[in-house]
């Protein structure tokens, strides 16, 4: 009788392992999203973003977190804009310091002039966005 009481338990364990084993590849196909750049796709087609020129310091920049954009002014009167999504693992950059755009996650830094990687693990430049200046307003699209 002791054999009968262990059979259902063994069967249950084996059945659970089979179901779990079959589900694992399906879950893996969902991915972690760490290499995905799809998070920035919606903002690429969104309405233009505007920022006051006075809010973007020479040699620095301003991060518009909600719009996932960073606007920089490498030289007086020259404005650039890039996605604020780090090319390493998709974190949002959080500051512009010493002529570099900084990602807080793994320390990648990018040039305020062309978005190229300057340090850290990122190997690709931040995607550049179109900038136009009208009066004292900078428009990014």
Secondary structure, DSSP 8 states (H G I E B T S, - for coil): -HHHHHHHHHHHHHHHHHHHHHHHHHHHHH--STT--GGGHHHHSS--EEEEGGGS-TTEEEEEGGGTEEEEEEETTEEEEEESB-TTT--BEEEEETTEEEETTT--EEETTT--EEESS--S---EE-EEEETTEEEE-
